[in-house]
Amino acid sequence: MTSPQPADTRTHGRSTQTATLAEIAREAGVSAPTVSKVLNGRADVAPGTRSRVEELLRTHGYRRRRAEASRSPLIDLVFHELESAWAMEVIRGVENVARDAGLSVVLSESAGRLTPGRTWADQVAARRPHGVILVLSGLDESGRALLTSRSIPFVVMDPAGDPGTDVPSIGATNWQGGLAATRHLIELGHTRIGAISGPSRMMCSRARVDGYRAALETAGLPVDPSLIVSGDFHHDAGYRQGLALLRREDRPTAVLAGNDLQALGLYEAARELGLRIPEDLSVVGFDDLPVARWVGPPLTTVRQPLTEMAEAAAKLVLDLGKGEDSAAATRVELATSLVVRSSTAEPAAH
């Protein structure tokens, strides 16, 4: 049996003290098997004991040897919400890589929270997967410490906030996408362009709107804050906020939607108000989901390479599990591209 990896090396004068699993158990006032139960995510440990042991593992920076940490043939894929075609594109990408590696994918949802709860972390520790991919989500300090101590690698895909320089992440060029979409509308002759953003707490949403602002400013057009409304990346928000924008007397002649689902909600709002797309209103989405090609008229949108992003995240987490790319704890961004279809045109003459 492989001996536990030293948890921490601290120098006291001339002596070097190395904390092992047994010493952590002694410091916590429990047996070594109890510490092992905590490491393995076993449920039969009192909450107070578990917290005390976890705190000591965190303090000592304990990390299991990879050889010691036998893994299940799984990749954990965690969504903050799991209810749209967007998620299906991500699942497809992770499945492509997992299948080739002989692994299965476990799906879980954090019910809209941007960091999964402690129960989820304990379940992951018990499953001992090859790695964890968190989508539009992240880990708090205790969650990161828990996975690190079990030698379970993790990658954040399309992080909601700044994941930090020490967290591997895969994203897309959201700012460039917002810029390209808005510039396309400006080149068509639109000067009054609205935007339905996603949640302001999400980094990708803010970046898209920042690109939209940059395009207007570089074209010498004013940025009207009243034309920027906040959504939540769902169809209903696109419909509701679309009605608010289109009912204005000085309504915009074009709107950039923060994602394709909100663009479809905007389509519905336009139909309800008797506005034709693109004759009366130009619409640009973001993501290029399969449905963007099927709607009438087909949607001009910014292609976010979701499947490729998911594949990159899965490959990275497996490489990290093998001890490869250990220095790759950086943010990788895949390029977005504008896909012009039939939902954009020159503004109607007044």
C-alpha positions in Angstrom: 0.0 0.0 0.0 1.3 3.4 -0.9 2.1 5.6 2.1 0.2 8.8 2.5 1.7 11.8 0.8 3.2 14.4 3.2 0.6 17.1 3.7 2.8 20.0 4.6 6.4 20.6 5.3 7.1 23.4 7.8 10.4 24.4 9.2 10.7 25.1 12.9 14.2 26.2 13.6 16.4 23.5 12.2 13.8 20.7 12.3 11.4 19.9 9.5 8.0 18.6 10.5 6.0 16.6 7.9 2.3 16.2 8.6 1.0 12.8 7.5 -2.5 11.4 7.5 -1.8 9.7 10.9 -0.6 13.0 12.4 -3.7 14.8 11.1 -5.8 12.1 12.8 -3.8 12.7 16.0 -4.2 16.4 15.9 -8.0 16.1 15.2 -8.4 13.6 18.1 -9.7 10.9 15.9 -8.5 7.6 14.4 -6.7 7.3 11.1 -9.7 5.3 9.7 -12.0 8.2 10.5 -9.7 10.6 8.5 -9.8 8.0 5.7 -13.6 8.1 5.9 -13.6 11.8 5.5 -11.3 11.6 2.6 -13.5 9.1 0.9 -16.7 11.1 1.4 -18.2 8.4 3.7 -21.5 9.5 5.3 -20.9 7.8 8.7 -18.9 10.6 10.2 -20.3 13.2 12.6 -20.6 16.7 11.1 -18.4 18.3 13.7 -15.7 15.7 13.3 -15.9 16.0 9.5 -15.5 19.8 9.7 -12.6 19.5 12.1 -10.8 17.0 9.9 -11.5 19.0 6.7 -10.1 22.1 8.3 -6.9 20.3 9.3 -6.6 18.8 5.8 -7.0 22.3 4.4 -4.5 23.9 6.8 -1.9 21.3 6.1 -2.5 21.3 2.4 -2.9 17.5 2.4 -3.2 15.9 -1.0 -3.5 12.2 -1.7 -1.1 10.5 -4.0 -2.6 9.8 -7.3 -1.7 6.2 -7.0 -3.4 6.1 -3.6 -6.6 7.7 -4.9 -8.2 5.0 -6.9 -10.7 6.5 -9.4 -14.1 5.6 -10.7 -14.5 5.6 -14.5 -16.5 8.8 -14.3 -16.3 12.5 -15.2 -18.6 14.8 -13.1 -20.3 17.5 -15.2 -21.9 20.2 -13.1 -24.4 22.8 -14.4 -25.8 25.7 -12.5 -29.0 25.1 -14.5 -29.8 22.1 -16.7 -32.7 22.9 -18.9 -31.9 24.1 -22.3 -30.4 23.1 -25.7 -27.3 25.0 -24.6 -26.6 22.3 -22.0 -27.1 19.6 -24.6 -24.3 21.0 -26.7 -22.0 20.9 -23.7 -23.0 17.4 -22.7 -22.3 16.2 -26.3 -18.8 17.6 -26.2 -17.9 16.0 -22.8 -19.5 12.7 -23.9 -17.3 12.7 -27.0 -14.1 12.8 -25.0 -15.4 10.5 -22.2 -16.5 7.9 -24.6 -13.1 7.7 -26.3 -11.5 7.4 -22.8 -13.8 4.6 -21.7 -15.5 6.8 -19.1 -19.1 7.7 -18.2 -20.5 11.2 -17.4 -22.4 12.0 -14.2 -24.6 15.0 -14.5 -25.6 17.2 -11.6 -27.2 20.7 -11.2 -26.5 23.3 -8.5 -30.1 24.7 -8.8 -29.1 28.1 -10.0 -26.3 28.6 -7.5 -23.0 29.7 -8.9 -21.1 27.4 -6.4 -22.3 23.8 -5.7 -23.2 23.1 -2.1 -21.3 20.9 0.4 -23.5 17.9 -0.1 -22.4 17.8 -3.8 -18.8 18.0 -2.8 -19.1 15.1 -0.4 -20.8 13.1 -3.1 -18.0 13.8 -5.5 -15.4 12.8 -2.9 -17.3 9.5 -2.5 -17.5 8.9 -6.2 -13.8 9.7 -6.8 -14.2 10.6 -10.5 -11.4 11.1 -12.9 -12.3 14.8 -12.9 -14.9 17.5 -12.5 -16.1 20.1 -15.0 -18.2 23.0 -13.7 -20.2 24.9 -16.3 -21.1 28.6 -15.7 -20.3 27.8 -12.1 -17.3 27.6 -9.8 -16.0 26.4 -6.4 -15.7 28.2 -3.2 -12.4 27.8 -1.2 -13.6 24.9 0.8 -14.9 23.0 -2.3 -11.6 23.6 -4.0 -9.6 22.4 -1.0 -11.8 19.3 -0.7 -11.2 18.2 -4.3 -7.5 19.1 -4.2 -7.0 17.0 -1.0 -8.5 14.0 -2.9 -6.4 14.7 -6.0 -9.6 15.2 -8.1 -8.7 17.6 -10.9 -11.3 20.2 -11.9 -11.9 22.7 -14.8 -14.4 25.5 -15.0 -16.1 26.0 -18.4 -17.4 29.5 -19.2 -16.9 30.7 -15.6 -19.5 32.9 -14.1 -17.0 35.1 -12.4 -13.2 35.4 -12.4 -12.1 31.9 -11.5 -8.6 33.0 -10.4 -5.2 32.4 -12.0 -4.8 29.0 -10.3 -8.1 27.5 -11.6 -8.0 26.0 -15.1 -10.8 27.3 -17.2 -12.2 27.2 -20.8 -14.1 30.1 -22.2 -14.9 31.9 -25.4 -14.2 35.4 -26.8 -17.4 36.9 -25.6 -16.2 40.5 -25.9 -15.2 40.0 -29.4 -18.5 38.3 -30.2 -20.5 41.3 -28.8 -18.3 43.7 -30.8 -18.7 41.7 -34.1 -22.5 41.4 -33.7 -23.0 45.1 -33.0 -20.5 46.2 -35.7 -22.6 44.1 -38.2 -25.7 46.0 -37.2 -23.9 49.4 -37.5 -22.6 48.5 -40.9 -26.2 47.8 -42.0 -27.0 51.3 -41.1 -28.6 50.9 -37.6 -27.8 53.7 -35.1 -30.4 52.9 -32.4 -29.4 49.4 -31.2 -30.8 47.8 -28.0 -29.3 45.0 -26.0 -30.9 42.3 -23.8 -28.0 41.1 -21.6 -27.8 38.0 -19.5 -27.3 38.1 -15.7 -25.0 40.9 -14.7 -23.2 38.5 -12.2 -22.0 36.4 -15.1 -18.7 37.4 -16.7 -19.7 36.2 -20.2 -22.8 38.3 -20.1 -20.9 41.5 -19.0 -18.2 40.8 -21.7 -20.8 40.6 -24.5 -22.4 43.9 -23.4 -18.9 45.5 -23.1 -18.2 44.5 -26.7 -21.6 46.0 -27.8 -20.6 49.3 -26.1 -17.2 49.3 -27.6 -18.7 48.9 -31.1 -21.0 51.8 -30.6 -18.3 54.0 -29.2 -15.8 53.3 -31.9 -18.4 54.1 -34.5 -19.1 57.5 -32.8 -22.6 56.4 -31.7 -24.0 57.2 -28.3 -24.5 54.4 -25.7 -28.0 54.9 -24.4 -28.2 53.1 -21.0 -32.0 52.9 -21.3 -31.6 50.6 -24.4 -29.6 48.0 -22.3 -31.9 45.7 -20.3 -31.1 42.8 -18.2 -32.3 39.2 -18.8 -31.5 35.8 -17.5 -30.6 33.8 -20.6 -34.1 32.4 -20.8 -36.8 32.7 -23.5 -39.3 34.5 -21.1 -36.8 37.2 -20.3 -36.2 37.9 -24.1 -40.0 38.1 -24.5 -40.6 40.3 -21.5 -37.7 42.7 -22.0 -38.3 42.6 -25.8 -41.8 44.0 -25.2 -40.5 46.7 -23.0 -37.9 47.8 -25.7 -40.3 47.5 -28.6 -43.2 49.4 -27.0 -41.1 52.5 -26.7 -41.9 55.4 -28.9 -38.3 55.7 -29.8 -37.8 51.9 -30.1 -34.6 50.5 -31.4 -34.4 49.3 -35.0 -32.1 46.4 -34.0 -31.4 44.4 -30.8 -28.5 42.2 -29.7 -29.8 39.4 -27.5 -27.5 38.0 -24.9 -28.1 34.5 -26.2 -30.3 32.6 -28.8 -33.0 31.7 -26.3 -33.6 35.4 -25.5 -33.5 36.2 -29.2 -36.4 33.7 -29.7 -38.3 35.4 -26.9 -37.7 38.7 -28.7 -39.1 37.1 -31.9 -42.3 36.4 -30.0 -42.5 39.9 -28.7 -42.1 41.4 -32.2 -44.8 39.1 -33.6 -47.2 40.1 -30.8 -46.6 43.8 -31.6 -47.0 43.3 -35.4 -43.3 43.9 -36.2 -41.6 42.0 -39.0 -38.1 40.6 -38.7 -35.9 41.8 -40.4 -38.0 44.5 -42.2 -39.0 46.3 -39.0 -36.5 44.9 -36.5 -33.1 43.3 -36.9 -32.2 40.7 -34.3 -28.8 39.1 -33.5 -28.4 36.2 -31.0 -25.4 34.5 -29.3 -24.5 30.8 -29.2 -25.6 29.5 -32.6 -27.7 26.7 -31.2 -29.3 24.3 -33.8 -32.6 26.0 -33.4 -31.1 29.3 -34.7 -31.1 27.7 -38.2 -34.7 26.4 -37.9 -36.6 29.5 -36.8 -38.3 31.9 -39.3 -36.4 33.8 -40.3 -33.2 32.0 -39.6 -31.3 33.8 -36.8 -28.1 35.8 -37.3 -26.1 35.0 -34.3 -22.6 34.8 -32.8 -21.3 31.2 -32.8 -19.9 30.1 -29.5 -18.1 26.8 -30.1 -19.9 25.1 -27.2 -19.2 21.5 -28.2 -15.5 22.3 -28.8 -15.3 24.2 -25.5 -16.7 21.2 -23.7 -14.3 18.8 -25.5 -11.4 21.1 -24.5 -12.5 21.1 -20.9 -12.8 17.3 -20.8 -9.4 16.8 -22.4 -7.8 19.2 -20.0 -9.3 17.7 -16.9 -8.2 14.2 -18.0 -4.7 15.5 -18.7 -4.5 17.1 -15.3 -5.5 13.8 -13.7 -2.6 12.2 -15.5 -0.3 14.8 -14.1 0.1 16.5 -17.5 -0.4 20.2 -18.2 0.0 20.8 -14.5 1.1 24.3 -15.3 -1.9 24.9 -17.5 -4.0 26.6 -14.8 -4.8 29.5 -17.2 -7.8 30.8 -19.0 -8.1 29.4 -22.5 -10.6 31.2 -24.8 -11.9 29.7 -28.0 -12.8 32.1 -30.9 -16.4 33.2 -31.5 -17.6 34.0 -35.1 -20.5 35.9 -36.5 -23.0 33.8 -38.6 -25.1 36.0 -40.8 -28.5 34.7 -41.7 -31.9 36.3 -42.4 -32.8 38.1 -39.2 -30.8 41.3 -40.0 -31.2 43.9 -42.7 -30.9 47.6 -43.3 -33.3 49.6 -41.2 -36.5 50.6 -42.8 -36.6 54.1 -44.2 -38.7 56.6 -42.2 
